[in-house]
């Protein structure tokens, strides 16, 4: 690495695996909130479908146990309950969608409470005292609204739903409790102590209303609200942590190779980058004649050209499981098998090189259509044992590979000008990749002398 040539140092470049960068990252502070908002919208949609399921199940149950035409009466409530859910669902993306949803939550609680506490008309119902409406277990239907609120990933909606239930249900209970014909335990007990038999007889009176059941409902509603709020809050925090981790991973992957970013996050910064020796394939690529090509171009067009080349090249490197080690002006260095052991690293590097040339050919077709000069990209590939790990000081480190293999790969890329090829791969790389499969893709082979080396090397050339 120390004697590797520097290319076009005057052009802007970015160190791929370094941690000190020449330009700041795009602000990402709004992305966790946006992702959480999207999760809430998806939760609202899921809650609406869950609401539809509940309406269908409860309606089928009521039509089964309630005689005609009283089931039609409750079917009307079910349809109204559907509308109260469908309207805020349609307006979920409205600027005041949250306020609309909270308002309709109050209407939901009021509607379900009315369906439970108000007796049906005499024509379709039974002539029972209204106090008997408090004797059944229908209050459980009200608690289903808490479950629906919990599906929206919003602790605020759970708390609001719980408060609405406590207030509206209490109003309904006390309205019935305050009716003139209601028999209350306190009214009877004022006349003197009641025997157990008298209490039992009183509790079976149709117009008797005791507050013990209401107290139990209040406590149960409070506990359900508290537990569901904590559950949703924890789920939301987990979601936020996951989103923030993905944002960090995405931001980090913009400045280092994605596999390096993943390894940093998954293994922890302190455990990543310890020196190790393994067999790695190294690929160097460079735009031939870049200085002459960009001489008539403005700095903005030169920058755009470089950026387009880097985007296309990196996509192909990552597609084949490679690591972008660094940008080198108008070229780059990529490695295969440096993060994790890849037995097929040489084959990956060769496949990457040929697909890169195919992509450049397609790009040249587009460039020629608008009168731009074609590009020629040279590639050199070699493989062998290297040392991988972190290099640098306290303020800046770089995950990279070090060894003679790197220098040879760089020299092979330089040698493309001399031998007249677009891809030059070493014999060692071809053998490691499976010679029978790859040798036919190269037009010629020869021994060449690389700059700075005494011993020649056999290479295969693709024009």
C-alpha positions in Angstrom: 0.0 0.0 0.0 2.8 2.4 0.8 4.2 2.6 -2.7 0.7 2.6 -4.4 0.5 5.5 -6.9 -1.7 8.4 -6.3 -4.2 9.3 -9.0 -5.6 12.7 -9.9 -5.2 14.0 -6.4 -6.6 17.4 -7.6 -10.1 15.9 -8.0 -12.6 15.6 -5.2 -12.7 12.3 -3.6 -14.2 10.6 -0.6 -12.5 7.9 1.6 -14.9 5.0 1.6 -13.9 3.3 4.8 -12.6 6.3 6.7 -14.5 7.9 9.5 -13.5 11.5 8.9 -15.3 12.9 5.8 -14.9 15.9 3.6 -18.6 16.8 3.6 -21.3 16.4 6.3 -24.0 13.8 6.1 -27.6 14.7 5.2 -29.6 15.4 8.3 -31.5 12.3 9.5 -33.1 13.6 12.7 -36.6 13.6 11.1 -36.4 10.1 9.7 -37.2 8.3 13.0 -40.3 10.5 13.5 -41.3 9.9 9.9 -40.9 6.2 10.2 -42.9 6.2 13.5 -45.6 8.2 11.9 -45.7 5.7 9.0 -46.0 2.9 11.6 -48.9 4.7 13.2 -50.7 5.1 9.9 -50.1 1.4 9.2 -51.4 0.7 12.7 -54.5 2.7 12.0 -55.1 0.7 8.9 -54.6 -2.6 10.7 -56.8 -1.4 13.6 -59.6 -0.6 11.1 -59.4 -4.1 9.6 -59.4 -5.5 13.1 -62.5 -3.4 13.8 -64.2 -4.8 10.7 -63.5 -8.3 11.9 -64.8 -7.6 15.3 -68.0 -6.0 13.8 -68.6 -9.1 11.7 -68.0 -11.5 14.6 -70.1 -9.6 17.1 -72.9 -9.1 14.6 -73.0 -12.8 13.7 -73.1 -13.6 17.4 -75.9 -11.2 18.1 -77.9 -12.3 15.1 -77.5 -15.9 16.4 -78.7 -15.2 20.0 -81.0 -12.2 19.6 -84.5 -12.8 18.1 -85.9 -10.9 15.2 -86.5 -8.0 14.9 -84.3 -7.0 17.8 -81.2 -8.2 16.0 -82.0 -5.5 13.3 -81.9 -2.9 16.1 -78.4 -4.0 17.1 -77.4 -4.3 13.5 -78.0 -0.6 13.2 -75.6 0.0 16.0 -73.0 -2.2 14.3 -73.4 -0.2 11.0 -73.1 3.1 12.9 -70.0 1.7 14.6 -68.5 0.9 11.2 -69.1 4.5 10.0 -67.4 5.9 13.1 -64.3 3.9 12.2 -64.4 4.4 8.5 -64.6 8.2 8.5 -61.4 8.7 10.6 -59.7 5.9 8.6 -60.4 7.9 5.4 -59.1 11.1 7.0 -56.0 9.4 8.6 -53.6 11.5 6.5 -55.5 14.8 7.0 -53.4 17.5 8.8 -55.9 17.2 11.7 -56.2 13.4 11.4 -55.1 12.8 15.0 -57.6 15.2 16.5 -60.3 13.7 14.3 -59.5 10.2 15.5 -59.5 11.3 19.1 -62.9 12.9 18.6 -64.4 9.8 17.0 -63.0 7.7 19.8 -65.3 9.6 22.2 -68.2 8.9 19.8 -67.1 5.2 19.7 -67.3 4.9 23.5 -70.6 6.8 23.6 -72.1 4.6 20.9 -71.1 1.3 22.5 -72.2 2.5 25.9 -75.5 3.6 24.5 -76.0 0.2 22.8 -75.4 -1.5 26.2 -77.3 0.8 28.5 -80.2 1.9 26.5 -83.0 -0.7 26.1 -84.4 -1.3 22.6 -87.8 0.1 21.8 -90.7 -1.8 23.2 -91.8 -3.0 19.8 -88.6 -4.9 19.3 -87.5 -5.5 22.8 -88.7 -6.8 26.2 -90.4 -4.6 28.7 -87.6 -5.0 31.3 -86.5 -2.2 33.7 -83.6 -0.2 32.4 -81.7 -1.1 35.6 -81.3 -4.7 34.3 -79.0 -3.4 31.5 -76.3 -3.2 34.1 -76.5 -6.9 35.1 -74.9 -8.4 32.0 -71.2 -8.8 30.9 -71.6 -6.5 27.9 -69.2 -4.0 29.5 -66.4 -6.2 28.0 -67.4 -4.9 24.6 -66.3 -1.4 25.7 -62.9 -2.7 26.6 -62.4 -3.9 23.1 -62.0 -0.3 22.1 -58.8 -0.2 24.2 -57.5 -3.2 22.2 -58.2 -1.3 19.0 -56.4 1.8 20.3 -53.4 -0.4 21.2 -53.0 -1.5 17.6 -52.2 2.0 16.4 -48.8 2.3 18.2 -50.0 5.4 20.0 -49.9 5.5 23.8 -51.9 8.8 23.6 -54.8 7.1 21.9 -54.8 4.3 24.5 -54.9 6.8 27.4 -57.6 8.9 25.7 -59.7 5.8 25.0 -59.4 4.7 28.6 -60.3 8.1 30.0 -63.3 8.3 27.6 -64.5 4.9 28.8 -64.1 5.9 32.5 -66.0 9.1 32.0 -68.8 8.1 29.6 -69.5 4.8 31.2 -69.7 6.4 34.6 -72.1 9.0 33.3 -74.3 6.2 31.9 -74.2 4.2 35.2 -75.0 7.2 37.4 -77.8 8.2 35.1 -79.5 4.9 35.7 -78.4 4.9 39.3 -80.1 8.2 39.8 -83.5 7.3 38.4 -86.4 7.7 40.8 -87.4 4.0 40.6 -83.9 2.7 41.1 -83.5 0.7 44.3 -80.2 1.5 46.0 -78.5 -0.4 48.8 -78.0 2.8 50.8 -81.7 3.7 50.6 -82.7 0.4 52.1 -79.9 0.2 54.6 -80.9 3.5 56.0 -83.9 1.8 57.5 -81.6 -0.5 59.5 -79.2 -3.3 59.2 -80.1 -5.9 56.6 -79.8 -9.6 57.0 -77.9 -11.7 54.4 -81.2 -13.0 53.2 -82.5 -9.4 52.7 -79.4 -8.4 50.8 -79.7 -11.4 48.6 -83.4 -10.7 48.0 -82.6 -7.0 47.2 -79.9 -7.9 44.7 -82.4 -9.9 42.7 -84.9 -7.1 42.4 -85.1 -5.9 38.8 -84.7 -2.3 39.6 -81.8 -2.7 42.1 -78.4 -1.1 41.2 -75.3 -1.7 43.2 -72.1 0.2 42.7 -69.7 -2.7 43.4 -69.8 -3.8 39.8 -69.1 -0.3 38.7 -66.1 0.0 41.0 -64.8 -3.2 39.6 -65.3 -1.9 36.1 -63.4 1.3 36.9 -60.5 -0.6 38.4 -60.3 -3.0 35.5 -60.5 -0.2 32.9 -57.8 1.7 34.7 -55.5 -1.3 34.9 -56.1 -2.3 31.3 -55.4 1.2 30.2 -52.2 1.4 32.2 -50.9 -2.0 31.1 -51.8 -1.4 27.4 -50.3 2.1 27.5 -47.0 0.7 28.9 -47.1 -2.1 26.4 -47.6 0.3 23.5 -45.0 2.7 24.8 -42.4 -0.1 25.0 -43.3 -1.3 21.6 -43.0 2.2 20.3 -39.6 2.6 21.9 -38.5 -0.7 20.4 -39.7 0.5 17.0 -37.9 3.8 17.5 -34.7 2.0 18.5 -34.9 -0.2 15.4 -35.6 2.8 13.2 -32.8 4.8 14.7 -30.4 1.8 14.2 -31.5 1.5 10.6 -31.0 5.2 10.1 -27.5 4.9 11.6 -26.8 1.9 9.4 -28.1 3.7 6.3 -26.1 6.9 7.1 -23.0 4.9 7.9 -23.4 2.9 4.7 -23.3 6.2 2.7 -19.7 6.8 3.9 -18.4 3.3 4.3 -19.0 0.1 2.4 -22.4 -1.4 3.5 -20.8 -4.6 4.7 -18.4 -2.6 6.8 -21.3 -0.6 8.2 -23.2 -3.8 9.0 -20.1 -5.3 10.6 -19.5 -2.2 12.8 -23.1 -2.3 14.0 -23.5 -6.0 14.5 -20.1 -6.7 16.1 -19.7 -3.4 17.9 -17.0 -0.8 17.1 -14.5 -2.1 19.7 -14.6 -5.7 18.3 -14.4 -4.8 14.7 -11.2 -4.5 12.7 -8.8 -6.6 14.6 -5.9 -7.6 12.3 -6.3 -10.9 10.6 -4.8 -12.7 7.7 -6.9 -14.3 5.0 -7.1 -14.8 1.2 -8.7 -11.8 -0.5 -9.3 -10.8 -4.1 -8.4 -7.2 -4.8 -9.8 -5.2 -7.7 -8.6 -1.9 -9.0 -10.6 0.1 -11.6 -9.8 3.4 -13.2 -11.2 5.7 -16.0 -8.5 5.7 -18.7 -7.5 9.2 -19.9 -9.7 11.0 -17.3 -7.6 14.2 -17.3 -7.9 14.6 -21.1 -11.5 13.6 -21.1 -12.5 16.2 -18.5 -10.3 19.0 -19.8 -13.1 20.7 -21.7 -15.7 20.1 -19.0 -16.7 22.5 -16.2 -16.0 21.4 -12.6 -19.7 20.8 -12.1 -19.9 18.4 -15.1 -16.6 16.7 -14.0 -18.1 16.2 -10.6 -21.3 14.8 -12.1 -19.3 12.4 -14.3 -17.4 11.1 -11.3 -20.5 10.7 -9.2 -22.3 8.8 -12.0 -19.3 6.5 -12.5 -19.1 5.8 -8.7 -22.8 5.1 -8.3 -22.8 2.6 -11.2 -19.6 0.9 -10.1 -20.5 0.6 -6.4 -23.8 -0.9 -7.2 -22.0 -3.7 -9.1 -19.4 -4.2 -6.4 -22.0 -4.6 -3.8 -24.1 -6.8 -6.0 -21.3 -9.3 -6.1 -20.6 -9.1 -2.3 -17.6 -6.9 -2.6 -16.3 -4.2 -0.2 -15.6 -0.7 -1.5 -12.2 -0.1 0.2 -11.7 3.5 -1.1 -12.2 5.9 -4.0 -9.0 6.9 -5.8 -9.9 10.1 -7.7 -11.4 8.7 -10.9 -11.0 5.1 -9.8 -11.6 2.8 -6.8 -10.3 -0.2 -5.0 -12.6 -3.0 -4.0 -12.0 -6.2 -2.1 -13.7 -9.5 -1.9 -13.5 -11.7 1.2 -12.0 -9.0 3.5 -14.9 -8.7 5.9 -15.9 -12.3 6.0 -14.3 -15.4 4.5 -15.5 -15.9 1.0 -14.3 -19.1 -0.7 -15.5 -17.8 -4.0 -13.9 -14.4 -3.6 -11.8 -14.6 -6.8 -14.9 -15.6 -8.9 -16.8 -12.8 -7.4 -14.1 -10.3 -8.3 -13.9 -11.6 -11.9 -17.7 -11.5 -12.3 -17.7 -8.0 -10.9 -15.1 -6.9 -13.5 -16.9 -8.3 -16.5 -20.3 -6.8 -15.4 -18.6 -3.5 -14.7 -17.4 -3.5 -18.3 -20.9 -4.4 -19.5 -22.4 -1.5 -17.5 -19.8 0.9 -18.9 -20.7 -0.2 -22.4 -24.4 0.5 -21.7 -23.5 3.8 -20.3 -21.4 4.7 -23.3 -24.5 3.9 -25.5 -26.4 6.6 -23.6 -23.5 9.0 -23.7 -23.1 8.7 -27.4 -26.8 9.4 -27.9 -26.2 12.9 -26.4 -22.9 13.5 -28.1 -20.6 12.8 -25.1 -17.3 11.0 -25.5 -17.2 7.3 -24.5 -15.4 6.2 -21.4 -12.9 3.4 -21.1 -12.4 1.7 -17.7 -9.4 -0.4 -17.0 -9.5 -3.2 -14.3 -6.8 -5.1 -12.6 -7.5 -8.2 -10.4 -5.2 -10.3 -8.2 -5.8 -12.5 -5.1 -3.8 -14.0 -2.3 -3.1 -13.7 1.4 -3.3 -10.2 2.9 -3.7 -8.6 6.3 -7.1 -7.0 7.0 -7.9 -4.7 9.8 -8.1 -1.1 11.0 -5.3 1.3 10.3 -5.0 4.9 11.6 -4.9 6.9 14.8 -7.3 7.9 17.5 -9.2 10.5 15.5 -9.5 8.6 12.2 -9.3 4.9 11.4 -9.7 3.0 8.1 -10.6 -0.6 7.6 -8.4 -1.8 4.7 -6.2 -4.6 3.4 -2.4 -4.5 3.4 0.0 -6.8 1.5 1.8 -7.4 -1.8 -1.5 -8.6 -3.4 -2.8 -5.0 -3.2 0.3 -3.6 -4.9 0.2 -6.3 -7.6 -3.5 -5.6 -8.3 -2.8 -1.9 -8.7 0.1 -2.6 -11.1 -2.1 -4.9 -13.1 -4.6 -2.1 -13.6 -1.7 0.1 -14.8 -0.6 -2.6 -17.2 -3.9 -2.5 -19.1 -2.5 0.4 -21.1 0.7 -1.5 -22.0 -1.0 -4.8 -23.0 -4.1 -3.2 -24.6 -6.7 -4.8 -22.5 -9.7 -3.6 -20.4 -9.3 -6.4 -17.8 -6.1 -7.9 -16.6 -6.3 -10.7 -14.1 -3.4 -12.7 -12.6 -3.0 -16.4 -13.2 -3.3 -17.0 -9.4 -6.8 -15.3 -9.5 -7.9 -17.4 -12.5 -6.8 -20.6 -10.9 -8.5 -19.8 -7.6 -11.7 -18.9 -9.4 -11.7 -22.1 -11.4 -9.6 -21.9 -14.5 -11.9 -24.0 -16.8 -14.8 -21.7 -16.2 -13.1 -18.3 -16.6 -10.2 -18.9 -19.0 -12.4 -18.8 -22.1 -13.6 -15.3 -21.2 -10.0 -13.9 -21.7 -8.6 -13.5 -25.2 -4.9 -13.9 -24.4 -2.4 -14.6 -21.7 1.3 -13.6 -21.3 4.0 -12.9 -18.8 4.6 -9.3 -18.0 7.0 -7.4 -15.8 5.3 -5.1 -13.3 6.8 -1.8 -12.3 8.8 -2.1 -9.1 9.0 -5.9 -9.2 11.9 -8.2 -10.2 9.8 -11.3 -10.9 7.4 -11.5 -13.8 3.8 -12.5 -13.5 1.5 -14.5 -15.9 -1.7 -12.6 -16.6 -4.8 -13.1 -18.7 -6.2 -10.2 -20.8 -9.7 -9.4 -21.9 -10.0 -6.6 -24.5 
